[in-house]
Amino acid sequence: MPAPALAKAHLWRFDEIFSNADGSIQFIELVECCGSSEETNMDTVSMYSNANTYDFPNDLVGDTAFKWVLIATQSFADLPGAPTPDYIMPPHFFDPNGDTLVYRTIDTVVIPAGALPTDGVHSIDRDLNVQTNNPQNFAGDVGSVIAYAQVPGLSPAWLGGLCAALAALGGFVATRRRA
């Protein structure tokens, strides 16, 4: 009599990594590497950065062969064009200026300082190749985002005042040139 198949989660590998400059908007995409349809047992798994641990809160449901899992911050999930994350991780999970990501002690990606673009558009793959971000979730939804960081202390009211001041200055300069 054959033994029952047991769910597992050891064939997921880092596939794409993204962060904006301040680390408030991030995603990590994993891909099932080897065609196993049973890599669903995520609630026993952790992912690590140099400073943080993420414990997956629940299992996946369905065939996992060659699929993706998207772990992202809520700020990422709120962006237009973002596919719905399968899991929400806290902001600043990894340092965009250099870090080490580890999945279950099975897969590791070292992100050297300066390797991850933080322009809000580009990401890196597991081999540190730069690409336009294109995250995919477990359901197969693919998207792309633009994620610029908000500059601390610059409220919309302050920016509006700055724009008005610059417009007034521009008018003054233009007037002075005509005189």
Backbone as a chain_set.jsonl record, in Angstrom:
{"seq": "MPAPALAKAHLWRFDEIFSNADGSIQFIELVECCGSSEETNMDTVSMYSNANTYDFPNDLVGDTAFKWVLIATQSFADLPGAPTPDYIMPPHFFDPNGDTLVYRTIDTVVIPAGALPTDGVHSIDRDLNVQTNNPQNFAGDVGSVIAYAQVPGLSPAWLGGLCAALAALGGFVATRRRA", "coords": {"N": [[0.85, -1.173, 0.0], [0.648, 2.21, -0.922], [2.365, 4.997, 0.607], [0.85, 7.862, 2.19], [0.797, 11.078, 0.582], [2.69, 13.773, 1.761], [2.282, 17.126, 2.725], [4.517, 19.789, 2.075], [7.168, 22.282, 2.134], [9.624, 22.926, 0.958], [10.728, 23.504, -1.523], [10.629, 26.089, -2.456], [12.038, 29.021, -3.848], [13.912, 32.076, -3.797], [12.942, 34.581, -6.073], [12.366, 37.198, -7.043], [13.115, 40.491, -5.899], [12.265, 43.499, -4.294], [12.34, 46.954, -3.422], [11.448, 50.209, -2.266], [13.2, 53.344, -1.755], [13.187, 53.994, 1.02], [12.408, 51.665, 2.222], [9.787, 51.198, 2.961], [7.986, 50.208, 1.162], [7.921, 47.119, -0.063], [8.595, 43.989, -1.719], [8.863, 40.435, -1.858], [9.342, 37.758, -3.937], [8.714, 34.379, -4.281], [9.453, 31.33, -5.992], [8.247, 28.137, -6.929], [10.469, 25.697, -7.486], [10.719, 23.194, -8.796], [8.627, 21.639, -9.806], [6.925, 20.361, -7.999], [3.783, 19.562, -6.717], [2.941, 19.824, -4.147], [3.819, 21.735, -2.267], [2.729, 23.144, 0.013], [2.738, 23.587, 2.779], [3.098, 26.044, 4.43], [2.704, 27.254, 6.941], [4.493, 26.389, 8.792], [6.857, 27.545, 8.321], [9.588, 29.879, 8.15], [10.955, 33.06, 7.186], [13.872, 35.0, 6.831], [15.61, 38.079, 7.437], [18.57, 40.072, 7.891], [17.86, 41.423, 10.219], [15.242, 40.753, 10.868], [12.452, 38.444, 11.311], [10.089, 36.567, 9.533], [7.228, 34.809, 10.011], [5.346, 32.601, 8.278], [1.847, 32.785, 8.169], [-0.188, 30.982, 7.416], [-1.176, 28.061, 5.498], [-0.768, 27.306, 1.973], [-3.226, 26.733, -0.588], [-3.883, 24.41, -2.992], [-2.468, 23.365, -6.171], [1.005, 23.594, -6.396], [3.041, 23.515, -8.275], [5.607, 24.98, -10.05], [4.673, 27.554, -9.452], [4.22, 30.916, -8.106], [4.826, 32.75, -5.062], [3.832, 35.594, -3.401], [5.118, 37.855, -1.192], [4.591, 40.716, 0.589], [4.658, 44.203, 1.595], [2.009, 46.058, 3.22], [1.785, 48.609, 2.166], [2.777, 48.214, -0.396], [0.738, 46.535, -1.388], [-1.323, 48.36, -1.54], [-0.794, 49.908, -3.759], [-1.514, 51.124, -7.087], [-1.835, 48.753, -9.71], [-0.578, 46.689, -8.414], [-0.34, 43.237, -7.86], [-2.399, 41.203, -5.744], [-0.947, 40.505, -2.676], [0.121, 37.313, -1.413], [0.892, 36.987, 1.148], [1.294, 39.268, 3.862], [3.94, 41.194, 4.873], [5.852, 42.945, 7.408], [6.647, 46.481, 7.028], [9.947, 47.573, 6.028], [11.234, 45.124, 6.224], [13.546, 44.02, 5.132], [16.83, 45.411, 4.618], [17.192, 47.776, 2.183], [19.634, 48.715, 1.398], [21.464, 46.735, 1.53], [21.569, 43.393, 2.518], [20.824, 40.109, 3.852], [18.794, 37.539, 2.747], [16.93, 34.799, 3.849], [15.306, 31.795, 3.276], [13.796, 29.471, 5.14], [16.246, 28.357, 5.927], [17.071, 27.016, 3.723], [17.264, 28.322, 1.268], [19.176, 31.072, 0.215], [19.779, 34.498, -0.373], [22.141, 36.908, -0.912], [22.222, 40.309, -0.693], [24.217, 42.619, -1.874], [25.554, 45.827, -0.814], [24.232, 48.498, -2.637], [23.337, 46.907, -4.749], [20.594, 46.497, -5.07], [18.205, 48.222, -6.824], [16.624, 51.232, -5.851], [14.735, 52.861, -6.931], [12.029, 52.756, -7.133], [10.924, 51.5, -9.285], [12.473, 49.454, -10.457], [13.625, 46.074, -9.867], [15.405, 43.23, -8.489], [16.521, 40.02, -9.624], [17.096, 36.675, -8.368], [19.735, 36.312, -9.012], [20.781, 38.79, -8.898], [20.334, 40.379, -11.101], [19.189, 43.296, -12.656], [15.881, 44.398, -13.251], [12.709, 45.504, -14.621], [10.183, 45.736, -12.236], [8.007, 42.968, -11.791], [5.966, 41.498, -10.209], [4.389, 38.398, -9.262], [1.586, 36.651, -8.049], [0.291, 33.811, -6.129], [-2.103, 33.091, -7.323], [-1.593, 33.649, -9.929], [-1.753, 36.213, -10.88], [-0.227, 39.012, -12.328], [1.674, 41.995, -12.071], [2.842, 45.42, -12.125], [4.544, 48.011, -10.466], [4.856, 51.471, -9.465], [6.715, 52.944, -7.099], [7.397, 55.356, -5.286], [9.158, 56.757, -2.57], [7.807, 58.61, 0.149], [8.909, 61.789, 1.022], [10.104, 62.487, 4.2], [8.372, 64.736, 6.322], [7.38, 66.367, 4.35], [4.515, 67.451, 3.764], [1.387, 67.405, 1.914], [0.239, 69.992, 2.068], [2.467, 71.568, 2.678], [4.009, 71.122, 0.393], [2.305, 72.257, -1.498], [2.427, 74.947, -0.714], [5.146, 75.411, -1.241], [5.188, 75.093, -4.022], [3.558, 77.242, -4.778], [5.151, 79.347, -3.851], [7.43, 79.007, -5.465], [6.277, 79.43, -7.963], [5.531, 82.106, -7.689], [8.063, 83.23, -7.408], [9.148, 82.527, -9.867], [7.526, 84.09, -11.502], [8.392, 86.613, -10.654], [11.084, 86.575, -11.462], [10.738, 86.339, -14.22], [9.442, 88.75, -14.708], [11.429, 90.557, -13.992], [13.329, 90.034, -15.932], [12.179, 91.081, -18.194], [12.226, 93.76, -17.76]], "CA": [[0.0, 0.0, 0.0], [1.492, 3.402, -0.987], [2.297, 5.943, 1.729], [0.162, 9.094, 1.815], [1.648, 12.229, 0.254], [2.726, 14.761, 2.835], [2.525, 18.494, 2.286], [5.831, 20.283, 2.458], [7.419, 23.65, 1.662], [11.072, 23.062, 0.871], [11.187, 23.763, -2.881], [10.449, 27.494, -2.82], [13.298, 29.739, -4.006], [13.787, 33.508, -4.073], [12.874, 34.836, -7.507], [12.419, 38.642, -7.314], [13.191, 41.285, -4.669], [11.974, 44.901, -4.624], [12.134, 47.907, -2.332], [11.669, 51.618, -2.546], [14.409, 53.841, -1.086], [13.126, 53.984, 2.485], [12.04, 50.326, 2.702], [8.386, 51.111, 3.389], [7.272, 49.45, 0.132], [8.807, 46.02, -0.433], [8.049, 42.666, -1.95], [9.732, 39.299, -2.12], [8.61, 36.743, -4.686], [9.29, 33.038, -4.281], [8.948, 30.456, -7.047], [8.441, 26.705, -6.69], [11.526, 25.462, -8.473], [11.019, 21.866, -9.322], [7.454, 20.933, -10.298], [6.168, 19.653, -6.967], [2.433, 20.113, -6.531], [2.589, 19.664, -2.731], [4.615, 22.65, -1.428], [1.689, 23.981, 0.614], [2.819, 23.642, 4.241], [3.813, 27.284, 4.739], [2.526, 27.731, 8.319], [5.605, 25.912, 9.621], [8.04, 28.09, 7.665], [10.001, 31.259, 8.434], [11.868, 33.74, 6.276], [14.689, 35.873, 7.666], [16.574, 39.059, 6.948], [19.571, 40.24, 8.95], [17.284, 41.981, 11.448], [13.835, 40.401, 11.081], [11.934, 37.117, 10.997], [8.693, 36.517, 9.116], [6.632, 33.48, 10.128], [4.176, 32.497, 7.408], [0.727, 32.53, 9.077], [-1.117, 29.939, 6.982], [-0.77, 27.234, 4.369], [-1.311, 27.55, 0.646], [-4.214, 25.738, -1.006], [-3.857, 24.174, -4.428], [-1.264, 22.851, -6.826], [2.087, 24.573, -6.279], [4.085, 23.285, -9.273], [6.092, 26.121, -10.829], [3.911, 28.767, -9.138], [4.889, 31.956, -7.336], [4.221, 33.259, -3.839], [4.185, 37.004, -3.256], [5.126, 38.367, 0.181], [4.771, 42.149, 0.372], [4.15, 45.121, 2.617], [0.675, 46.594, 2.942], [1.951, 49.774, 1.278], [2.855, 47.664, -1.753], [-0.598, 46.044, -1.75], [-2.193, 49.509, -1.783], [-0.399, 50.617, -4.978], [-2.165, 50.736, -8.341], [-1.084, 47.802, -10.515], [0.032, 45.634, -7.598], [-1.138, 42.03, -7.633], [-2.686, 40.975, -4.33], [0.045, 39.636, -2.045], [-0.339, 36.108, -0.729], [1.218, 37.215, 2.559], [1.699, 40.643, 4.174], [5.067, 41.288, 5.804], [5.977, 44.307, 7.921], [7.559, 47.351, 6.28], [11.362, 47.555, 6.435], [11.609, 43.754, 6.561], [14.968, 43.893, 4.811], [17.501, 46.681, 4.369], [17.43, 47.902, 0.742], [21.029, 49.098, 1.174], [22.29, 45.541, 1.679], [20.999, 42.474, 3.511], [20.798, 38.701, 3.482], [17.471, 36.939, 2.888], [17.011, 33.353, 4.009], [14.037, 31.082, 3.345], [13.853, 28.159, 5.799], [17.65, 27.914, 5.928], [17.277, 26.237, 2.501], [17.634, 29.211, 0.168], [19.735, 32.332, 0.695], [20.226, 35.5, -1.34], [22.875, 38.015, -0.313], [22.055, 41.544, -1.462], [25.31, 43.523, -1.517], [25.261, 47.263, -0.823], [24.136, 49.081, -3.962], [22.864, 45.974, -5.774], [19.145, 46.602, -5.247], [17.757, 49.57, -7.182], [15.566, 51.741, -4.959], [14.094, 53.935, -7.684], [10.582, 52.571, -7.126], [10.505, 50.879, -10.541], [13.26, 48.259, -10.766], [13.845, 45.04, -8.859], [16.459, 42.302, -8.876], [16.202, 38.604, -9.523], [17.943, 35.987, -7.391], [21.128, 36.433, -9.437], [21.071, 40.218, -8.775], [20.104, 41.073, -12.364], [18.19, 44.361, -12.531], [14.756, 44.284, -14.174], [11.495, 46.216, -14.226], [9.447, 44.84, -11.333], [6.843, 42.27, -12.356], [5.59, 40.469, -9.24], [3.283, 37.486, -9.549], [1.099, 35.97, -6.848], [-0.032, 32.387, -6.242], [-3.233, 32.947, -8.243], [-1.114, 33.892, -11.286], [-1.89, 37.618, -11.247], [1.043, 39.697, -12.509], [1.523, 43.436, -12.151], [4.049, 46.221, -12.011], [4.214, 49.181, -9.662], [5.766, 52.594, -9.291], [6.65, 53.101, -5.645], [8.321, 56.367, -4.797], [9.051, 57.005, -1.128], [7.426, 59.957, 0.555], [9.979, 62.467, 1.735], [9.612, 62.832, 5.533], [8.158, 66.15, 6.64], [6.825, 67.117, 3.233], [3.081, 67.213, 3.665], [0.806, 68.019, 0.722], [0.067, 71.425, 2.283], [3.787, 72.181, 2.578], [4.388, 71.087, -1.016], [1.491, 73.262, -2.18], [3.026, 76.247, -0.408], [6.401, 75.499, -1.965], [4.867, 75.309, -5.435], [3.074, 78.622, -4.904], [6.302, 80.231, -3.677], [8.254, 78.907, -6.665], [5.551, 80.086, -9.05], [5.66, 83.549, -7.474], [9.451, 83.562, -7.703], [9.28, 82.432, -11.316], [6.893, 85.29, -12.053], [9.267, 87.746, -10.342], [12.251, 86.465, -12.315], [10.304, 86.642, -15.57], [9.173, 90.176, -14.768], [12.715, 91.266, -13.92], [14.04, 89.872, -17.207], [11.554, 91.947, -19.199], [12.449, 95.177, -17.438]], "C": [[0.895, 1.235, 0.0], [1.297, 4.29, 0.235], [1.572, 7.203, 1.279], [1.168, 10.198, 1.506], [1.558, 13.242, 1.39], [3.025, 16.138, 2.271], [3.87, 18.954, 2.83], [6.004, 21.693, 1.929], [8.912, 23.897, 1.495], [11.594, 23.389, -0.53], [10.919, 25.186, -3.365], [11.818, 28.169, -2.848], [13.008, 31.22, -4.25], [13.84, 33.724, -5.584], [13.017, 36.323, -7.832], [12.34, 39.393, -5.988], [13.076, 42.754, -5.056], [11.865, 45.72, -3.35], [12.221, 49.326, -2.871], [12.83, 52.083, -1.652], [14.343, 53.741, 0.432], [12.678, 52.646, 3.072], [10.605, 50.187, 3.162], [7.536, 50.298, 2.415], [8.236, 48.379, -0.373], [7.994, 44.806, -0.864], [9.174, 41.675, -2.183], [8.861, 38.259, -2.816], [9.406, 35.443, -4.612], [8.692, 32.259, -5.449], [9.207, 29.01, -6.634], [9.312, 26.204, -7.834], [11.414, 24.192, -9.291], [9.81, 21.051, -9.775], [6.666, 20.145, -9.273], [4.815, 20.333, -6.757], [2.025, 20.16, -5.062], [3.317, 20.62, -1.79], [3.714, 23.653, -0.7], [1.865, 24.272, 2.1], [3.599, 24.865, 4.739], [3.714, 27.689, 6.213], [3.578, 27.191, 9.288], [6.928, 26.541, 9.193], [8.305, 29.522, 8.116], [10.941, 31.745, 7.347], [12.589, 34.784, 7.112], [15.406, 36.926, 6.826], [17.607, 39.197, 8.06], [18.954, 40.675, 10.276], [15.889, 41.469, 11.784], [13.544, 38.951, 10.716], [10.478, 37.263, 10.59], [8.237, 35.072, 9.191], [5.374, 33.456, 9.26], [2.98, 32.063, 8.256], [-0.202, 31.39, 8.678], [-0.562, 29.207, 5.767], [-1.33, 27.774, 3.059], [-2.324, 26.453, 0.332], [-4.139, 25.622, -2.517], [-2.514, 23.65, -4.895], [-0.189, 23.933, -6.81], [3.135, 24.486, -7.388], [4.361, 24.524, -10.119], [5.272, 27.396, -10.62], [4.76, 29.716, -8.305], [4.12, 32.256, -6.072], [4.749, 34.68, -3.657], [4.015, 37.436, -1.807], [5.448, 39.851, 0.07], [4.25, 42.951, 1.553], [2.742, 45.589, 2.233], [0.75, 47.803, 2.016], [2.116, 49.342, -0.176], [1.461, 47.257, -2.222], [-1.543, 47.183, -2.116], [-1.885, 50.252, -3.079], [-1.217, 50.185, -6.181], [-1.259, 49.791, -9.129], [-0.473, 46.655, -9.742], [-0.876, 44.413, -7.553], [-1.313, 41.821, -6.128], [-1.632, 40.052, -3.725], [-0.61, 38.406, -1.41], [-0.117, 36.22, 0.769], [1.66, 38.668, 2.719], [2.815, 40.592, 5.215], [5.167, 42.726, 6.305], [6.873, 45.161, 7.029], [8.971, 47.248, 6.857], [11.81, 46.151, 6.834], [13.086, 43.506, 6.263], [15.527, 45.279, 4.488], [17.798, 46.794, 2.872], [18.874, 48.289, 0.406], [22.003, 47.936, 1.343], [21.761, 44.665, 2.79], [21.189, 41.045, 3.018], [19.395, 38.179, 3.743], [17.633, 35.428, 2.918], [15.584, 32.808, 4.1], [14.309, 29.717, 3.936], [15.25, 27.586, 5.968], [17.989, 27.081, 4.695], [17.789, 27.112, 1.369], [18.082, 30.546, 0.741], [20.095, 33.218, -0.488], [20.902, 36.614, -0.549], [22.732, 39.215, -1.243], [23.184, 42.491, -1.047], [24.851, 44.986, -1.541], [25.278, 47.768, -2.266], [23.589, 48.164, -5.046], [21.376, 46.112, -6.068], [18.774, 48.025, -5.635], [16.626, 49.993, -6.248], [14.849, 52.914, -5.612], [12.577, 53.804, -7.741], [10.043, 51.904, -8.375], [11.198, 49.536, -10.77], [13.408, 47.338, -9.56], [15.075, 44.241, -9.281], [15.917, 40.879, -8.824], [17.199, 37.955, -8.567], [19.423, 36.065, -7.735], [21.593, 37.885, -9.461], [20.992, 40.963, -10.101], [18.981, 42.086, -12.177], [17.145, 44.201, -13.629], [13.65, 45.219, -13.736], [10.678, 45.259, -13.377], [8.23, 44.241, -12.033], [6.412, 41.145, -11.416], [4.378, 39.662, -9.683], [2.881, 36.799, -8.257], [0.724, 34.513, -7.157], [-1.177, 32.131, -7.219], [-2.826, 33.179, -9.7], [-1.271, 35.324, -11.748], [-0.512, 38.27, -11.268], [0.766, 41.189, -12.594], [2.879, 44.107, -12.163], [3.65, 47.501, -11.3], [5.257, 50.27, -9.834], [5.62, 52.996, -7.841], [7.689, 54.095, -5.154], [8.095, 56.575, -3.312], [8.612, 58.433, -0.88], [8.577, 60.556, 1.347], [9.443, 62.89, 3.097], [9.482, 64.337, 5.718], [7.568, 66.961, 5.508], [5.355, 66.761, 3.062], [2.556, 67.823, 2.372], [0.611, 69.528, 0.878], [1.408, 72.153, 2.14], [4.236, 72.232, 1.126], [3.591, 72.109, -1.825], [2.028, 74.672, -1.947], [4.336, 76.458, -1.148], [6.153, 75.78, -3.436], [4.39, 76.732, -5.668], [4.235, 79.598, -4.791], [7.203, 80.195, -4.916], [7.586, 79.57, -7.862], [5.666, 81.606, -8.922], [7.077, 84.014, -7.807], [9.697, 83.525, -9.202], [8.668, 83.639, -11.997], [7.759, 86.516, -11.825], [10.486, 87.733, -11.269], [11.877, 86.825, -13.74], [10.038, 88.133, -15.731], [10.472, 90.957, -14.794], [13.464, 91.151, -15.244], [13.466, 90.793, -18.272], [11.892, 93.408, -18.963], [13.736, 95.729, -18.014]], "O": [[1.809, 1.326, 0.819], [0.216, 4.335, 0.822], [1.664, 7.581, 0.111], [2.25, 10.249, 2.09], [0.476, 13.524, 1.906], [3.918, 16.297, 1.438], [4.293, 18.547, 3.912], [5.079, 22.247, 1.334], [9.408, 24.965, 1.854], [12.803, 23.538, -0.704], [10.978, 25.451, -4.565], [12.656, 27.923, -1.981], [11.986, 31.573, -4.838], [14.666, 33.136, -6.282], [13.708, 36.682, -8.786], [11.609, 39.002, -5.077], [13.701, 43.205, -6.016], [11.364, 45.246, -2.331], [12.969, 49.608, -3.807], [13.374, 51.293, -0.881], [15.35, 53.433, 1.07], [12.579, 52.509, 4.291], [10.237, 49.147, 3.707], [6.494, 49.761, 2.791], [9.235, 48.683, -1.025], [6.855, 44.619, -0.435], [10.266, 42.02, -2.633], [7.777, 37.923, -2.338], [10.614, 35.421, -4.85], [7.553, 32.506, -5.845], [10.251, 28.695, -6.063], [8.931, 26.28, -9.002], [11.969, 24.122, -10.388], [9.961, 19.873, -10.1], [5.816, 19.335, -9.644], [4.741, 21.555, -6.635], [0.883, 20.499, -4.754], [3.419, 20.325, -0.599], [3.92, 24.863, -0.791], [1.18, 25.149, 2.626], [4.634, 24.727, 5.392], [4.585, 28.416, 6.691], [3.548, 27.508, 10.477], [7.994, 26.123, 9.645], [7.382, 30.276, 8.422], [11.622, 30.963, 6.683], [11.992, 35.389, 8.002], [15.758, 36.695, 5.67], [17.518, 38.501, 9.071], [19.469, 40.333, 11.341], [15.396, 41.723, 12.883], [14.262, 38.32, 9.94], [9.72, 37.995, 11.226], [8.791, 34.205, 8.514], [4.44, 34.222, 9.499], [3.075, 31.079, 8.989], [-0.936, 30.877, 9.523], [0.375, 29.659, 5.109], [-2.248, 28.594, 3.049], [-2.281, 25.373, 0.921], [-4.31, 26.606, -3.236], [-1.565, 23.514, -4.123], [-0.459, 25.075, -7.18], [4.04, 25.32, -7.43], [3.48, 25.044, -10.804], [5.189, 28.23, -11.522], [5.857, 29.378, -7.861], [2.909, 32.046, -6.006], [5.951, 34.93, -3.747], [2.913, 37.391, -1.26], [6.482, 40.21, -0.493], [3.505, 42.447, 2.393], [2.346, 45.521, 1.07], [-0.127, 47.997, 1.174], [1.648, 50.028, -1.085], [1.053, 47.599, -3.331], [-2.462, 46.995, -2.913], [-2.642, 51.143, -3.465], [-1.579, 49.014, -6.297], [-0.05, 50.008, -9.203], [0.094, 45.74, -10.339], [-2.06, 44.537, -7.242], [-0.459, 42.223, -5.338], [-1.44, 38.936, -4.207], [-1.745, 38.462, -0.936], [-0.846, 35.624, 1.562], [2.312, 39.232, 1.84], [2.652, 40.021, 6.294], [4.616, 43.632, 5.68], [7.757, 44.637, 6.351], [9.16, 46.886, 8.018], [12.679, 46.004, 7.694], [13.788, 42.864, 7.044], [14.786, 46.195, 4.132], [18.57, 45.997, 2.339], [19.286, 48.198, -0.751], [23.219, 48.126, 1.303], [21.527, 45.147, 3.898], [21.659, 40.814, 1.904], [18.861, 38.354, 4.838], [18.373, 34.85, 2.121], [14.768, 33.288, 4.887], [14.975, 28.889, 3.313], [15.382, 26.375, 6.143], [19.072, 26.501, 4.62], [18.65, 26.692, 0.597], [17.446, 31.087, 1.645], [20.646, 32.748, -1.483], [20.312, 37.189, 0.366], [23.074, 39.148, -2.423], [23.115, 43.1, 0.021], [23.877, 45.329, -2.211], [26.216, 47.501, -3.018], [23.392, 48.615, -6.174], [20.942, 45.87, -7.195], [19.003, 48.95, -4.856], [15.767, 49.182, -5.902], [14.41, 53.843, -4.934], [11.906, 54.649, -8.334], [8.83, 51.753, -8.519], [10.567, 48.585, -11.231], [13.327, 47.763, -8.408], [15.703, 44.535, -10.298], [14.983, 40.577, -8.082], [18.06, 38.641, -8.016], [20.274, 35.904, -6.86], [22.668, 38.186, -9.98], [21.526, 42.066, -10.219], [17.941, 41.765, -11.603], [17.471, 43.908, -14.78], [13.648, 45.683, -12.596], [10.495, 44.1, -13.748], [7.521, 44.925, -12.771], [6.483, 39.972, -11.781], [3.481, 40.155, -10.368], [3.736, 36.41, -7.461], [0.83, 34.056, -8.296], [-1.223, 31.085, -7.867], [-3.619, 32.934, -10.608], [-0.957, 35.633, -12.898], [0.275, 38.102, -10.337], [-0.262, 41.602, -13.13], [3.921, 43.452, -12.207], [2.551, 48.017, -11.503], [6.377, 50.027, -10.282], [4.528, 53.35, -7.397], [8.745, 53.702, -4.659], [6.954, 56.569, -2.849], [8.996, 59.35, -1.605], [9.144, 59.912, 2.229], [8.428, 63.583, 3.162], [10.358, 65.107, 5.324], [7.281, 68.144, 5.691], [5.01, 65.864, 2.292], [3.22, 68.679, 1.787], [0.8, 70.27, -0.085], [1.471, 73.231, 1.549], [4.773, 73.24, 0.668], [4.129, 72.75, -2.727], [2.077, 75.487, -2.868], [4.61, 77.558, -1.628], [6.834, 76.613, -4.034], [4.776, 77.363, -6.653], [4.306, 80.569, -5.545], [7.684, 81.236, -5.364], [8.255, 80.198, -8.682], [5.871, 82.308, -9.913], [7.264, 85.067, -8.416], [10.377, 84.395, -9.745], [9.227, 84.158, -12.963], [7.857, 87.375, -12.703], [10.873, 88.775, -11.799], [12.62, 87.544, -14.408], [10.367, 88.719, -16.763], [10.599, 91.923, -15.546], [14.166, 92.083, -15.636], [14.191, 91.238, -19.161], [11.844, 94.209, -19.896], [14.046, 96.904, -17.82]]}, "num_chains": 1, "name": "protein.A"}
